[in-house]
Amino acid sequence: MSMYDLDSSEKQKINLPALGGKKSNNIWPAVFALGAGFALGALFFGQEFIAKNFNFSITPTGETQSETVQKIEYVAQTSQEEAVIGAVKNYSPAVVSIIITKDMPVYERYYSREFDPFGFWNFEIPQLRQKGTQEQQIGAGTGFIVDASGTILTNKHVVSDAFAQYTVVMSDGAQFSAKVLAPDPSHDIAVMEISDGAGREFPFVKLGDSDNLQIGQSVIAIGNALGEFDNTVSVGVISGMQRSIVAYDSGSGEVLDDLIQTDAAINEGNSGGPLLNLKGEVIGINTAIASGAQNVGFVIPINLAKRGLDQAKASGKITYPYLGVYYSMINEGVKKANDLPVDYGAWINTDDAKIASVVSGSPAQAAGLKDKDIILEVDGQKLAQTDSLARVLAKYNPGDKVKLKVLRAGGEIELEVTLGER
């Protein structure tokens, strides 16, 4: 006879009380039987029920002598959530913390005894004196590996101290020495390389395209938040494009142009980390935050860094072309205020009478450019507010020859210029 079966002689009549009636004294065996039945049902059918109805999968993670230990893994509920989880899982190992250390003076306190020449009193004065130096951490930032050999992209302001030592910490805790390969002279970008990782293939990110981004597009930021919480993930959207700001670091300011704005949380220590799209492609380098605001961060477009990355890997330095003119980009307001014949182009001029608008000895002077000329096109590309002269020329290298369409005294001329090195 099964332990859960009852013989006819053993069955008991269970009286359920009427509403408001008196309870039967024989209810406890029934309660026990119901509880036992529920436990058996949970034992045999619980795992399958949970898996089917609550989107959890159950996988064994280990065994003891008496039982199998099981782990419940979360399953993404939406396609966007699934994309975020996948991007982080695939590319977070390529995001590194950059630890900055430096030999700093070590001081000790000592006391000098002062005596009254007449012998009535004496006292000790506390003072400090240097007792050698000690390597100490002075900062931290973020970077991301872009190839299997260990080349890293980060911000220039993260690795600006030429006398500091840099250590990169992988997500698995492995540490490697690194050195600055090339700082970008014009943008807050620097290329580093791991110097003691010979023979190891590093995980690396995939670089995307930042020229076709859309406002409202979902993005993921990863970084060493506050210099303490490595590989911190935050999610947001692209809030704006082509922003210009003045960024301050240790009291000094730098103008940063053509930035992406995002509301994905970027904190101290996130500088140099990647901003990814939902495919997991890096579309920018996290670089600045607006103090006193809620989630207003700024990011350098990755396409701006690609050119410098290629140069640094090929020659060990990053260079930009040089034309040698002072100019203003023309729009409708500038046209009306200065009675100009066109509402686009780069107008060569300067408000300071002491400064020549065409620099003496520059490629611009050699090509024949003059004060008040308007450069309309560079190699057939029209110049406008969104395609400024500086932005268009940044696509070229020193030594390249370009053709300029120039408006001078009401007529168009064409000049060829060989770009110099800034």
Secondary structure as GFF3:
##gff-version 3
##sequence-region A 1 422
A	DSSP	alpha_helix	27	53	.	.	.	ID=ss1
A	DSSP	beta_strand	56	63	.	.	.	ID=ss2
A	DSSP	beta_strand	68	74	.	.	.	ID=ss3
A	DSSP	alpha_helix	79	91	.	.	.	ID=ss4
A	DSSP	three_ten_helix	92	94	.	.	.	ID=ss5
A	DSSP	beta_strand	95	115	.	.	.	ID=ss6
A	DSSP	beta_strand	122	145	.	.	.	ID=ss7
A	DSSP	beta_strand	151	154	.	.	.	ID=ss8
A	DSSP	three_ten_helix	156	159	.	.	.	ID=ss9
A	DSSP	beta_strand	165	169	.	.	.	ID=ss10
A	DSSP	beta_strand	175	183	.	.	.	ID=ss11
A	DSSP	beta_strand	190	194	.	.	.	ID=ss12
A	DSSP	beta_strand	206	207	.	.	.	ID=ss13
A	DSSP	beta_strand	218	225	.	.	.	ID=ss14
A	DSSP	beta_strand	229	249	.	.	.	ID=ss15
A	DSSP	beta_strand	252	262	.	.	.	ID=ss16
A	DSSP	beta_strand	274	276	.	.	.	ID=ss17
A	DSSP	beta_strand	281	289	.	.	.	ID=ss18
A	DSSP	beta_strand	297	301	.	.	.	ID=ss19
A	DSSP	alpha_helix	302	315	.	.	.	ID=ss20
A	DSSP	beta_strand	321	322	.	.	.	ID=ss21
A	DSSP	beta_strand	327	329	.	.	.	ID=ss22
A	DSSP	alpha_helix	332	338	.	.	.	ID=ss23
A	DSSP	beta_strand	346	348	.	.	.	ID=ss24
A	DSSP	alpha_helix	363	367	.	.	.	ID=ss25
A	DSSP	beta_strand	374	378	.	.	.	ID=ss26
A	DSSP	beta_strand	381	382	.	.	.	ID=ss27
A	DSSP	alpha_helix	389	393	.	.	.	ID=ss28
A	DSSP	beta_strand	401	408	.	.	.	ID=ss29
A	DSSP	beta_strand	411	418	.	.	.	ID=ss30
A	DSSP	beta_strand	420	421	.	.	.	ID=ss31
###
